[in-house]
């Protein structure tokens, strides 16, 4: 049984983030965390382009509330399905340390 190699995982994560930034993508951690700068903006994960969402709001502690685009994205991010008005949405929060993993669309 192979052990998880956290050093290699962190290196690969960092390399993907650097490549994304070098390609000109703006990551969620690169803008001020205010409702005015983030709400309603679409984004995707730099590690898995199928993970997509929209920023719903920003909390005063720095977390970002996200509505995920589909069930795949929601499952990957442990989202909870809830009703917003009459429509169901998948919602979860991204912590400040996770924002570098996502780039605006």
Secondary structure, 3 states (H helix, E strand, C coil): CCCCCHHHHHHHHHHHHHHHHHCCCCEHHHCCCCHHHHCCCEEEECCCCCCEEEEEEECCCCCEEEEECCHHHHHHCCCEEEEECCEEEEEEEECHHHHHHEEEC
